Structure formats: C-alpha cells, structure tokens
Amino acid sequence: MAVVTLDDIKKARKKIENTAIKTDLDWSRTFSKMSGNEVYLKLENLQRTGSFKIRGAYNKISNLTEDERKNGVVAASAGNHAQGVALAATQMGIKSTIVMPEGAPIGKINATQGYGADVILSGESYDEAHAEEERFAEEHGATIVPAFNDLDVIAGQGTIGLEILEDLPDVDVVITPVGGGGLLSGVAIALKESNPNIEVIGVEAANAACMAESMKQGCLANLDKVDTIADGIAVKCPGEITYKIISEYVDHIVTVEEEEIAHAISLLMERAKLIVEGAGATTLAAVLNDKINIQGKKIAIVLSGGNIDLDMISTIIDRGMIKAGRRISFETSLFDKPGALRDLLDVISKTGANVISVAHDRLAPNIALKHAQVQVALETKNEKHVKEITETLKRNNYLIKRIQ
C-alpha cells in the first residue's frame, strides 16, 4: 500500500498549478529513429527554476500550518532543490533559508538569492550543509523541506505522471532519472495507480547508483562516494520512503556511464536544441545505449532539469567534437627558419581543414637547437578527414604527435 496516494497527487496538482507550469511532451523524430521506438520528451528542463523540483517544494510548503509558515523554511542544497524551495516560499510570502556547501557555484548562489532566499554557506559537502540545516531548524523553529524523502514532496513530483497521461494516454513506458527517489516515486504512483500496465523505469548514473544497489541488497545501501557529471542525482543513500515506493511500483532500475550521459547531453543540444543537465540526460542515454530492451513502444522520457554549468557544456562540446572526428590537435617539430610555419599551414590548407589555433615555441628546453615546436588545433569534417590530414602531413615529411 502506497504511503502517497493517487488522490494526494491530484490534490498536489491543483495546489501547484499557478506556480509550476505544465511542461510540453514533445515527440522526437530524431530519437525515435535512433532507438526504434516512439520517443516523447517531457521537458522539465523548461520548468520554472529550470527543473521539476519546484513541484514538490511548492506542494510541501503549501501544506504548512500557519505557525510553521511564520517560522519559515530551511533546506540544504547546492542546486535545483535550493531554487525550487526559494521560489515556492517567496510565492507564498514565507521566509526561506538555503544552506549550501562553501564551494557551491556562484551562479547557483546568485540564482537562489534571486528567488528570494537567504543563503548560508557552511561546510565542504552536502552532508555538512545538511548538519547546519538541522542546527538552523532547531534554533529558529524553521521547517525543513527535504529534497526527496517526504510525502508532500513525492506527491508534488508525481504531478509529472498525471501530465504525461493527459498528453499521451496510451504511453507504454515512462523513464525518469533517480537519485534519492522522490521524482521516480511520485511518477510511478501516478502512473501505476492509473494504469498498472505502464512500465516504469528509473535511470541512475553508474557512479552514483545508490537505488540500484539498494534494490540489489534488499535494503537501503549507503555508497562510500559518488562521482558523476549528473550532480542532480549524485546521492549516496536513497530515502527510506522512496525506497519502499520504488520497490513496490517500479519495474526496473538501470545505470548509464559518464560518457553515455555526456553524449546524450551533446545530442540533445545538437539535434533537439535543448540544454539539459547531466541528471536529466540519463534517461535519453539509457534509451540510446540499449540499457532498456524495448522496441516499437511509445516511450516518455523525463528530462528533469536544464541547470548545467557553462564550463561543463564547453567541455562536453569539445570532447564530443573530438570523438566525432570534427576536431584534432597535434604537435610537430619544424626547422626554425623563415617560411617553415607558412609551409606547414599551406599543406594543411590544401586538406580543407580549418585552423583553430597555432602555438609556436622555439625556446622549450626539450626542443633541439634550430628547431621549433608547433602545436596546431584543426576543425575537421569526420574521422575519415582526420585520417586524410595525418597521411598528407606524413607524406610531406612532418612527424606529428596527436594530442587529441
């Protein structure tokens, strides 16, 4: 028997309807063709605050008593939950305090403050921030808004399931990311209590697979460490409530690797024109990397958030370009004489490659006298083009060492 009911989720939807938007469920021609299924994208990356978290936060805070509202709310988070709590509390005129680790990105601190919260920086990790959250709640009488292990939060996240059913009543499979389990728990209840035949699947990063490990052990598992670009689901231990719900309602938990997540982020940018964070991209990664053995089904995948650091996007783009053969960097040695660099660039220009950068160094201690070391970065078409370039350089007596 679920500790959160379908009726709870329906009530939550009415409470949040003026704050959390109903996000689109878009059919993707590209990903349908790539996977052999009918793929629909649930665009929670376009939700207010950039993730689904506003749903559960608003539902939780809306159910506080008058006395609880007067004392305010507090939450520990360095990401999406922080912004969801901040906006939800501000919408209801309630004071909010967010405890973030001291190393939290400036952009996320500013965004949380922009939504109206007071921010306290405490500790080097989430666990230390959580300890400060509990101390603050005890001292000020503030109500803690948990990130996932809470009935009202779960019910709020479950409203995504109701929206999917409205837009795609004959959906066969719904796939969501899972970290602590609040999103997957709520969506699973909404779907299974409406239609038990719908398959519900959760996806974790392999480097933070606390729910998969818990399911394997048959009890809550606490990981020693997590290390993933999917920071929104980088959780060491799932919630007790969410674990019980997922054990009862969810069909499968699968995991995806870091490179698979990064590639999914890149594909969503290039092919769907969508900015999606690591946690949100795990669902597409699972579908495109055969983690789920389904064909010819109508699949709704939840893109849970779009709050990704610009530096991370830049790194993923660069690595994706290199893997696709659309960028190459190499170094070679030239005689240190006038025209030597020009001759090299002339050879490169005839291959049709575009020069991105050139670094010419004649003073490095490892370079022979009367020589210069040159590093060149090129924009290329594909791996075949890269091979043609390297062969052309070798035919022209350039000894090259590929850097990337």
C-alpha positions as CSV (number, residue, x, y, z in Angstrom):
1,M,0.0,0.0,0.0
2,A,1.5,3.3,-1.1
3,V,2.2,6.0,1.6
4,V,1.3,8.5,-1.1
5,T,-1.9,8.0,-3.0
6,L,-3.1,9.0,-6.4
7,D,-5.6,11.3,-4.7
8,D,-2.7,13.0,-2.9
9,I,-1.0,13.7,-6.3
10,K,-4.2,15.0,-7.8
11,K,-4.6,17.4,-4.9
12,A,-1.0,18.5,-5.3
13,R,-1.6,19.3,-8.9
14,K,-4.3,21.8,-8.0
15,K,-2.1,23.4,-5.4
16,I,0.9,23.9,-7.7
17,E,-1.0,24.8,-11.0
18,N,-0.5,28.5,-10.7
19,T,3.3,28.2,-9.9
20,A,4.6,25.1,-11.7
21,I,3.9,25.2,-15.5
22,K,2.6,22.2,-17.4
23,T,5.6,21.4,-19.5
24,D,5.3,20.0,-23.1
25,L,5.6,16.4,-24.0
26,D,7.3,16.6,-27.4
27,W,7.7,13.8,-29.9
28,S,11.2,13.5,-31.2
29,R,11.7,12.3,-34.8
30,T,15.4,12.0,-34.3
31,F,15.5,10.0,-31.1
32,S,12.5,7.8,-32.3
33,K,14.5,6.8,-35.4
34,M,17.7,6.2,-33.4
35,S,16.0,4.0,-30.8
36,G,13.3,2.2,-32.8
37,N,10.6,3.5,-30.5
38,E,8.2,6.4,-30.4
39,V,10.1,8.8,-28.1
40,Y,8.5,11.7,-26.4
41,L,10.5,14.2,-24.3
42,K,8.9,15.6,-21.1
43,L,10.6,19.0,-21.0
44,E,11.1,19.6,-17.3
45,N,14.3,21.4,-18.2
46,L,12.0,24.2,-19.3
47,Q,10.2,24.2,-16.0
48,R,10.3,27.3,-13.7
49,T,13.7,27.4,-11.9
50,G,15.0,25.0,-14.6
51,S,13.9,21.7,-13.0
52,F,11.0,19.7,-11.7
53,K,11.9,20.5,-8.1
54,I,9.5,23.4,-7.8
55,R,6.6,21.0,-7.9
56,G,7.5,19.1,-4.7
57,A,8.8,22.1,-2.9
58,Y,5.7,24.1,-3.5
59,N,3.4,21.3,-2.5
60,K,5.3,20.7,0.7
61,I,5.3,24.4,1.7
62,S,1.7,24.9,0.8
63,N,0.7,22.3,3.3
64,L,2.4,24.0,6.3
65,T,0.4,25.3,9.2
66,E,0.1,29.0,10.0
67,D,2.6,28.6,12.8
68,E,5.1,26.8,10.6
69,R,4.8,29.5,7.9
70,K,5.6,32.2,10.5
71,N,8.9,30.4,11.4
72,G,9.9,30.0,7.7
73,V,11.6,27.0,6.0
74,V,15.1,25.8,5.5
75,A,16.7,23.4,3.0
76,A,20.2,22.1,2.3
77,S,21.0,22.0,-1.3
78,A,23.6,23.3,-3.8
79,G,21.3,23.0,-6.9
80,N,17.8,22.6,-8.1
81,H,16.1,21.9,-4.8
82,A,17.5,25.2,-3.4
83,Q,16.0,27.2,-6.2
84,G,12.7,25.3,-6.1
85,V,12.3,25.9,-2.3
86,A,13.3,29.6,-2.7
87,L,10.8,30.4,-5.3
88,A,8.0,28.4,-3.7
89,A,8.5,30.1,-0.4
90,T,8.6,33.5,-1.9
91,Q,5.4,32.9,-3.9
92,M,3.7,32.2,-0.6
93,G,5.3,35.1,1.4
94,I,7.3,32.7,3.6
95,K,10.9,33.3,4.6
96,S,13.3,30.7,3.3
97,T,16.9,29.9,4.2
98,I,19.1,27.7,2.0
99,V,22.3,26.1,3.3
100,M,24.9,25.5,0.6
101,P,28.4,24.0,0.8
102,E,31.1,26.6,0.7
103,G,32.2,25.5,-2.7
104,A,28.8,25.9,-4.4
105,P,28.9,27.6,-7.8
106,I,28.5,31.4,-7.7
107,G,25.8,31.2,-10.4
108,K,23.6,28.9,-8.3
109,I,24.1,31.0,-5.2
110,N,23.1,34.1,-7.1
111,A,20.1,32.3,-8.6
112,T,18.9,31.1,-5.2
113,Q,19.2,34.6,-3.7
114,G,17.4,36.0,-6.8
115,Y,14.4,33.8,-6.0
116,G,14.2,35.4,-2.5
117,A,16.1,33.1,-0.2
118,D,18.8,33.9,2.4
119,V,21.9,31.7,1.6
120,I,24.2,30.3,4.3
121,L,27.5,28.8,3.2
122,S,28.5,26.0,5.5
123,G,30.9,23.0,5.2
124,E,32.6,21.5,2.3
125,S,30.0,18.8,1.4
126,Y,26.2,18.3,1.3
127,D,26.4,16.2,4.5
128,E,28.0,19.2,6.3
129,A,25.4,21.6,4.9
130,H,22.7,19.2,6.0
131,A,24.1,19.2,9.5
132,E,23.9,23.0,9.5
133,E,20.3,22.8,8.1
134,E,19.3,20.7,11.1
135,R,21.0,23.1,13.6
136,F,19.4,26.1,12.0
137,A,15.9,24.4,12.1
138,E,16.4,23.6,15.8
139,E,17.5,27.1,16.7
140,H,14.9,29.1,14.6
141,G,12.0,26.7,14.6
142,A,12.1,26.6,10.8
143,T,10.6,23.7,8.9
144,I,13.0,21.5,6.9
145,V,11.9,21.0,3.3
146,P,13.6,17.6,2.3
147,A,14.8,17.1,-1.2
148,F,13.1,13.7,-1.7
149,N,12.2,11.7,1.4
150,D,8.9,13.4,2.2
151,L,5.3,12.6,1.4
152,D,4.3,16.0,0.2
153,V,7.4,16.4,-1.9
154,I,6.8,13.0,-3.6
155,A,3.2,13.9,-4.3
156,G,4.3,17.1,-5.9
157,Q,6.8,15.4,-8.2
158,G,4.1,12.9,-9.1
159,T,2.2,15.5,-11.0
160,I,4.5,14.9,-13.9
161,G,3.0,11.5,-14.3
162,L,-0.5,13.0,-14.5
163,E,0.6,15.4,-17.2
164,I,2.2,12.6,-19.2
165,L,-1.1,10.6,-19.0
166,E,-3.1,13.6,-20.2
167,D,-0.9,14.1,-23.2
168,L,-0.2,10.5,-24.1
169,P,-2.9,8.2,-22.6
170,D,-1.6,5.1,-24.4
171,V,2.0,5.5,-23.3
172,D,3.8,2.2,-22.9
173,V,6.9,3.1,-20.9
174,V,7.9,6.1,-18.8
175,I,11.6,6.6,-17.8
176,T,12.8,9.1,-15.2
177,P,16.1,9.8,-13.5
178,V,16.6,8.6,-10.0
179,G,18.8,9.8,-7.2
180,G,17.2,10.0,-3.8
181,G,14.0,8.7,-5.5
182,G,11.4,11.5,-5.0
183,L,10.7,12.0,-8.7
184,L,10.6,8.4,-9.6
185,S,8.4,7.5,-6.6
186,G,5.8,10.1,-7.4
187,V,5.7,9.5,-11.1
188,A,5.4,5.7,-10.5
189,I,2.4,6.0,-8.2
190,A,0.6,8.4,-10.6
191,L,1.1,6.0,-13.5
192,K,0.7,2.6,-11.9
193,E,-2.4,3.6,-9.9
194,S,-3.9,4.9,-13.1
195,N,-2.8,2.1,-15.4
196,P,-0.8,-0.8,-13.9
197,N,0.3,-1.9,-17.4
198,I,2.6,1.1,-17.9
199,E,6.2,0.1,-17.5
200,V,8.1,2.5,-15.2
201,I,11.9,2.6,-15.3
202,G,14.4,4.6,-13.3
203,V,17.9,5.6,-14.5
204,E,20.9,6.3,-12.3
205,A,24.5,7.2,-13.1
206,A,26.7,4.1,-12.7
207,N,29.0,6.2,-10.4
208,A,26.1,7.1,-8.1
209,A,23.9,4.0,-8.2
210,C,22.5,4.0,-4.6
211,M,19.0,3.0,-5.6
212,A,20.2,0.1,-7.8
213,E,22.5,-1.1,-5.1
214,S,19.6,-0.8,-2.5
215,M,17.3,-2.9,-4.8
216,K,20.1,-5.5,-5.2
217,Q,20.7,-5.7,-1.4
218,G,17.1,-5.6,-0.5
219,C,17.7,-2.8,2.0
220,L,18.9,0.8,2.0
221,A,22.5,1.0,0.7
222,N,24.9,3.8,1.6
223,L,27.6,4.4,-1.0
224,D,31.1,5.4,0.1
225,K,31.4,8.0,-2.6
226,V,29.7,9.4,-5.7
227,D,31.4,10.9,-8.7
228,T,29.3,11.9,-11.7
229,I,28.5,14.8,-14.0
230,A,24.9,14.0,-13.2
231,D,25.2,16.1,-10.0
232,G,21.4,16.4,-9.6
233,I,21.2,12.6,-8.8
234,A,24.6,12.3,-7.0
235,V,23.1,10.8,-3.8
236,K,24.9,8.4,-1.5
237,C,21.8,6.9,0.0
238,P,18.1,7.0,-1.1
239,G,15.2,7.8,1.1
240,E,13.5,5.2,3.3
241,I,10.1,6.3,2.0
242,T,11.2,6.5,-1.6
243,Y,12.9,3.1,-1.5
244,K,9.7,1.4,-0.3
245,I,7.6,3.0,-3.0
246,I,10.1,2.2,-5.8
247,S,10.4,-1.4,-4.6
248,E,6.6,-1.7,-5.0
249,Y,5.9,0.3,-8.1
250,V,9.0,0.5,-10.3
251,D,9.7,-2.2,-12.9
252,H,13.5,-1.7,-13.4
253,I,16.4,0.4,-12.4
254,V,19.2,0.7,-14.9
255,T,22.5,2.6,-14.9
256,V,24.4,4.6,-17.5
257,E,28.1,5.5,-17.8
258,E,29.6,9.0,-17.7
259,E,30.5,9.1,-21.4
260,E,27.0,8.0,-22.3
261,I,25.5,10.8,-20.2
262,A,27.9,13.3,-21.9
263,H,27.0,12.1,-25.3
264,A,23.3,12.4,-24.6
265,I,23.7,16.0,-23.4
266,S,25.6,16.7,-26.6
267,L,22.9,15.1,-28.8
268,L,20.1,17.0,-27.1
269,M,21.9,20.3,-27.8
270,E,22.7,19.5,-31.4
271,R,19.7,17.5,-32.5
272,A,16.9,18.8,-30.3
273,K,18.2,22.3,-29.5
274,L,17.7,21.6,-25.8
275,I,20.0,22.4,-22.8
276,V,19.7,19.5,-20.4
277,E,21.8,18.8,-17.3
278,G,23.5,15.5,-16.6
279,A,20.8,14.1,-14.4
280,G,18.1,14.9,-17.0
281,A,20.1,13.4,-19.8
282,T,20.4,10.0,-18.2
283,T,17.0,8.9,-19.5
284,L,18.0,9.5,-23.1
285,A,21.3,7.9,-22.5
286,A,19.6,4.7,-21.3
287,V,17.3,4.6,-24.4
288,L,20.1,5.2,-26.9
289,N,22.6,2.8,-25.3
290,D,20.4,-0.3,-25.2
291,K,20.1,-0.3,-21.4
292,I,16.3,-0.9,-21.8
293,N,15.3,-3.9,-24.1
294,I,12.2,-2.4,-25.8
295,Q,11.3,-1.9,-29.4
296,G,8.3,-0.3,-31.1
297,K,6.9,1.2,-27.9
298,K,5.6,4.7,-27.0
299,I,8.2,6.0,-24.5
300,A,8.0,9.2,-22.4
301,I,11.4,10.2,-21.0
302,V,11.6,12.8,-18.4
303,L,14.3,15.5,-19.0
304,S,14.3,16.5,-15.3
305,G,16.4,19.7,-15.5
306,G,18.4,22.1,-17.5
307,N,20.7,23.7,-14.9
308,I,24.1,22.9,-16.2
309,D,27.3,24.9,-15.7
310,L,28.6,26.6,-18.8
311,D,32.1,25.3,-18.2
312,M,30.6,21.7,-18.3
313,I,28.8,22.4,-21.5
314,S,32.0,23.7,-23.1
315,T,33.9,20.6,-22.0
316,I,31.2,18.2,-23.3
317,I,31.1,20.0,-26.7
318,D,34.9,19.9,-27.1
319,R,35.1,16.2,-26.1
320,G,32.2,15.4,-28.4
321,M,33.8,17.2,-31.3
322,I,37.0,15.2,-30.8
323,K,35.2,11.9,-30.5
324,A,33.2,12.6,-33.7
325,G,36.4,13.4,-35.6
326,R,35.4,17.1,-36.0
327,R,38.5,18.4,-34.2
328,I,42.1,17.4,-33.9
329,S,45.1,18.7,-32.1
330,F,48.7,17.7,-32.9
331,E,52.3,18.8,-32.4
332,T,55.3,18.6,-34.7
333,S,58.8,19.9,-34.9
334,L,59.9,22.4,-37.6
335,F,63.3,23.9,-38.6
336,D,63.5,27.3,-37.0
337,K,63.8,29.3,-40.2
338,P,61.6,31.8,-42.1
339,G,58.8,30.2,-44.0
340,A,58.7,26.9,-42.2
341,L,55.5,27.6,-40.4
342,R,53.9,29.0,-43.6
343,D,54.8,25.8,-45.4
344,L,53.1,23.7,-42.8
345,L,50.0,25.8,-42.9
346,D,50.0,25.6,-46.7
347,V,49.9,21.8,-46.6
348,I,47.1,21.9,-44.0
349,S,45.0,24.4,-46.1
350,K,45.1,22.0,-49.1
351,T,43.4,19.3,-47.0
352,G,40.3,21.5,-46.4
353,A,40.8,21.7,-42.6
354,N,40.2,24.9,-40.7
355,V,42.9,26.2,-38.4
356,I,41.6,27.0,-34.9
357,S,44.8,27.8,-33.2
358,V,48.6,27.7,-33.6
359,A,51.3,27.8,-30.9
360,H,54.9,28.2,-32.0
361,D,57.6,27.7,-29.4
362,R,61.4,27.8,-30.1
363,L,62.5,28.2,-26.5
364,A,61.2,25.0,-24.9
365,P,64.1,23.1,-23.2
366,N,63.1,19.8,-24.8
367,I,63.4,21.2,-28.3
368,A,66.6,20.7,-30.3
369,L,68.6,23.8,-31.2
370,K,67.5,25.4,-34.5
371,H,64.1,23.8,-34.2
372,A,60.7,25.0,-33.0
373,Q,57.8,23.0,-31.5
374,V,54.4,23.8,-33.1
375,Q,51.0,22.8,-31.7
376,V,48.0,23.1,-34.1
377,A,44.3,22.7,-33.5
378,L,42.1,22.0,-36.5
379,E,38.4,21.9,-37.2
380,T,37.7,18.8,-39.4
381,K,34.8,17.0,-41.0
382,N,34.9,13.5,-39.6
383,E,37.3,10.7,-38.8
384,K,38.0,10.0,-42.4
385,H,39.0,13.6,-42.9
386,V,41.3,13.4,-39.9
387,K,43.0,10.3,-41.4
388,E,43.5,12.1,-44.7
389,I,45.1,15.0,-43.0
390,T,47.5,12.9,-41.0
391,E,48.5,10.9,-44.0
392,T,49.1,14.1,-46.1
393,L,51.3,15.6,-43.4
394,K,53.4,12.4,-43.2
395,R,53.8,12.3,-47.0
396,N,55.2,15.9,-46.6
397,N,57.7,14.6,-44.1
398,Y,56.1,16.1,-41.0
399,L,56.4,13.8,-37.9
400,I,53.3,14.5,-35.9
401,K,52.1,13.5,-32.4
402,R,48.4,13.6,-31.9
403,I,47.4,15.4,-28.7
404,Q,43.6,15.0,-29.1
